[in-house]
Amino acid sequence: MTDTDMLHMAALEKRCEELETRNAELEAKHWDECRQIAHYEDELRRATDEKECS
């Protein structure tokens, strides 16, 4: 493997790590948003149920 090949491999490995980090951040954001939506749906369901019972 040449020096140039090694530099390209190192650059690719660094980019791969950056993408994995970004992916983890986006997954965490996605699940946070899903939890928030579920929370709001529960609140809406409770409010709707209370209104129907009144």
VMD Tcl script that builds the backbone (N, CA, C; Angstrom):
set m [mol new atoms 162]
animate dup $m
set s [atomselect $m all]
$s set {name element resname resid chain x y z} {
  {N N MET 1 A 0.852 -1.171 0.000}
  {CA C MET 1 A 0.000 0.000 0.000}
  {C C MET 1 A 0.900 1.237 0.000}
  {N N THR 2 A 0.600 2.162 -0.868}
  {CA C THR 2 A 1.410 3.367 -0.981}
  {C C THR 2 A 1.009 4.377 0.092}
  {N N ASP 3 A 1.843 5.388 0.234}
  {CA C ASP 3 A 1.541 6.462 1.184}
  {C C ASP 3 A 0.234 7.161 0.820}
  {N N THR 4 A 0.021 7.359 -0.467}
  {CA C THR 4 A -1.206 7.999 -0.930}
  {C C THR 4 A -2.419 7.147 -0.567}
  {N N ASP 5 A -2.291 5.844 -0.764}
  {CA C ASP 5 A -3.379 4.932 -0.407}
  {C C ASP 5 A -3.674 5.014 1.089}
  {N N MET 6 A -2.637 5.075 1.877}
  {CA C MET 6 A -2.812 5.145 3.323}
  {C C MET 6 A -3.500 6.451 3.734}
  {N N LEU 7 A -3.130 7.545 3.056}
  {CA C LEU 7 A -3.779 8.830 3.339}
  {C C LEU 7 A -5.260 8.789 2.971}
  {N N HIS 8 A -5.569 8.179 1.835}
  {CA C HIS 8 A -6.964 8.050 1.419}
  {C C HIS 8 A -7.747 7.182 2.409}
  {N N MET 9 A -7.143 6.110 2.854}
  {CA C MET 9 A -7.802 5.230 3.828}
  {C C MET 9 A -8.068 5.982 5.135}
  {N N ALA 10 A -7.084 6.742 5.582}
  {CA C ALA 10 A -7.251 7.507 6.819}
  {C C ALA 10 A -8.369 8.533 6.662}
  {N N ALA 11 A -8.419 9.188 5.510}
  {CA C ALA 11 A -9.470 10.175 5.258}
  {C C ALA 11 A -10.839 9.500 5.223}
  {N N LEU 12 A -10.919 8.337 4.607}
  {CA C LEU 12 A -12.183 7.610 4.544}
  {C C LEU 12 A -12.618 7.141 5.933}
  {N N GLU 13 A -11.690 6.679 6.730}
  {CA C GLU 13 A -12.015 6.245 8.089}
  {C C GLU 13 A -12.518 7.413 8.931}
  {N N LYS 14 A -11.872 8.568 8.777}
  {CA C LYS 14 A -12.306 9.757 9.514}
  {C C LYS 14 A -13.710 10.161 9.083}
  {N N ARG 15 A -13.960 10.146 7.777}
  {CA C ARG 15 A -15.290 10.520 7.268}
  {C C ARG 15 A -16.341 9.529 7.752}
  {N N CYS 16 A -15.995 8.265 7.773}
  {CA C CYS 16 A -16.912 7.243 8.256}
  {C C CYS 16 A -17.264 7.496 9.720}
  {N N GLU 17 A -16.288 7.827 10.536}
  {CA C GLU 17 A -16.545 8.143 11.948}
  {C C GLU 17 A -17.450 9.359 12.081}
  {N N GLU 18 A -17.202 10.381 11.243}
  {CA C GLU 18 A -18.043 11.580 11.273}
  {C C GLU 18 A -19.486 11.247 10.916}
  {N N LEU 19 A -19.661 10.399 9.902}
  {CA C LEU 19 A -21.003 10.016 9.477}
  {C C LEU 19 A -21.704 9.164 10.533}
  {N N GLU 20 A -20.964 8.289 11.185}
  {CA C GLU 20 A -21.546 7.473 12.250}
  {C C GLU 20 A -21.999 8.357 13.419}
  {N N THR 21 A -21.197 9.355 13.744}
  {CA C THR 21 A -21.562 10.291 14.810}
  {C C THR 21 A -22.810 11.066 14.425}
  {N N ARG 22 A -22.848 11.556 13.212}
  {CA C ARG 22 A -24.007 12.317 12.735}
  {C C ARG 22 A -25.256 11.441 12.715}
  {N N ASN 23 A -25.101 10.209 12.283}
  {CA C ASN 23 A -26.222 9.278 12.259}
  {C C ASN 23 A -26.760 9.050 13.663}
  {N N ALA 24 A -25.881 8.867 14.622}
  {CA C ALA 24 A -26.307 8.667 16.012}
  {C C ALA 24 A -27.054 9.898 16.527}
  {N N GLU 25 A -26.575 11.087 16.175}
  {CA C GLU 25 A -27.245 12.325 16.589}
  {C C GLU 25 A -28.646 12.411 15.985}
  {N N LEU 26 A -28.754 12.078 14.699}
  {CA C LEU 26 A -30.053 12.147 14.031}
  {C C LEU 26 A -31.010 11.092 14.568}
  {N N GLU 27 A -30.505 9.902 14.885}
  {CA C GLU 27 A -31.359 8.869 15.475}
  {C C GLU 27 A -31.881 9.320 16.837}
  {N N ALA 28 A -31.015 9.912 17.637}
  {CA C ALA 28 A -31.433 10.394 18.956}
  {C C ALA 28 A -32.493 11.483 18.806}
  {N N LYS 29 A -32.281 12.390 17.868}
  {CA C LYS 29 A -33.265 13.452 17.626}
  {C C LYS 29 A -34.598 12.854 17.168}
  {N N HIS 30 A -34.539 11.874 16.293}
  {CA C HIS 30 A -35.741 11.216 15.790}
  {C C HIS 30 A -36.535 10.606 16.938}
  {N N TRP 31 A -35.862 9.845 17.807}
  {CA C TRP 31 A -36.576 9.186 18.904}
  {C C TRP 31 A -37.092 10.198 19.922}
  {N N ASP 32 A -36.376 11.290 20.129}
  {CA C ASP 32 A -36.881 12.353 20.998}
  {C C ASP 32 A -38.172 12.948 20.436}
  {N N GLU 33 A -38.184 13.170 19.125}
  {CA C GLU 33 A -39.379 13.708 18.485}
  {C C GLU 33 A -40.529 12.710 18.558}
  {N N CYS 34 A -40.242 11.426 18.388}
  {CA C CYS 34 A -41.284 10.398 18.504}
  {C C CYS 34 A -41.873 10.381 19.908}
  {N N ARG 35 A -41.018 10.490 20.922}
  {CA C ARG 35 A -41.505 10.521 22.303}
  {C C ARG 35 A -42.388 11.747 22.540}
  {N N GLN 36 A -41.974 12.880 21.992}
  {CA C GLN 36 A -42.756 14.105 22.168}
  {C C GLN 36 A -44.123 13.967 21.498}
  {N N ILE 37 A -44.153 13.422 20.306}
  {CA C ILE 37 A -45.429 13.220 19.602}
  {C C ILE 37 A -46.319 12.279 20.400}
  {N N ALA 38 A -45.759 11.190 20.910}
  {CA C ALA 38 A -46.542 10.238 21.708}
  {C C ALA 38 A -47.098 10.912 22.953}
  {N N HIS 39 A -46.301 11.748 23.576}
  {CA C HIS 39 A -46.750 12.477 24.765}
  {C C HIS 39 A -47.930 13.386 24.424}
  {N N TYR 40 A -47.822 14.126 23.328}
  {CA C TYR 40 A -48.906 15.018 22.928}
  {C C TYR 40 A -50.159 14.224 22.544}
  {N N GLU 41 A -49.972 13.074 21.897}
  {CA C GLU 41 A -51.116 12.239 21.546}
  {C C GLU 41 A -51.829 11.751 22.806}
  {N N ASP 42 A -51.056 11.354 23.817}
  {CA C ASP 42 A -51.653 10.924 25.088}
  {C C ASP 42 A -52.433 12.062 25.735}
  {N N GLU 43 A -51.848 13.257 25.748}
  {CA C GLU 43 A -52.539 14.412 26.322}
  {C C GLU 43 A -53.839 14.695 25.574}
  {N N LEU 44 A -53.779 14.647 24.254}
  {CA C LEU 44 A -54.972 14.909 23.442}
  {C C LEU 44 A -56.029 13.842 23.694}
  {N N ARG 45 A -55.618 12.586 23.779}
  {CA C ARG 45 A -56.555 11.495 24.025}
  {C C ARG 45 A -57.234 11.674 25.386}
  {N N ARG 46 A -56.464 12.016 26.410}
  {CA C ARG 46 A -57.043 12.234 27.740}
  {C C ARG 46 A -58.020 13.412 27.728}
  {N N ALA 47 A -57.625 14.490 27.081}
  {CA C ALA 47 A -58.496 15.671 27.017}
  {C C ALA 47 A -59.787 15.346 26.250}
  {N N THR 48 A -59.673 14.588 25.190}
  {CA C THR 48 A -60.839 14.203 24.397}
  {C C THR 48 A -61.752 13.280 25.205}
  {N N ASP 49 A -61.147 12.326 25.917}
  {CA C ASP 49 A -61.928 11.413 26.754}
  {C C ASP 49 A -62.650 12.174 27.863}
  {N N GLU 50 A -61.996 13.139 28.495}
  {CA C GLU 50 A -62.602 13.931 29.554}
  {C C GLU 50 A -63.774 14.751 29.010}
  {N N LYS 51 A -63.586 15.283 27.803}
  {CA C LYS 51 A -64.637 16.107 27.195}
  {C C LYS 51 A -65.859 15.239 26.894}
  {N N GLU 52 A -65.651 14.014 26.422}
  {CA C GLU 52 A -66.761 13.115 26.085}
  {C C GLU 52 A -67.500 12.673 27.345}
  {N N CYS 53 A -66.770 12.552 28.443}
  {CA C CYS 53 A -67.390 12.115 29.706}
  {C C CYS 53 A -68.186 13.229 30.362}
  {N N SER 54 A -67.916 14.459 30.012}
  {CA C SER 54 A -68.605 15.602 30.641}
  {C C SER 54 A -70.005 15.764 30.123}
}
mol reanalyze $m
mol bondsrecalc $m
mol representation Tube
mol addrep $m
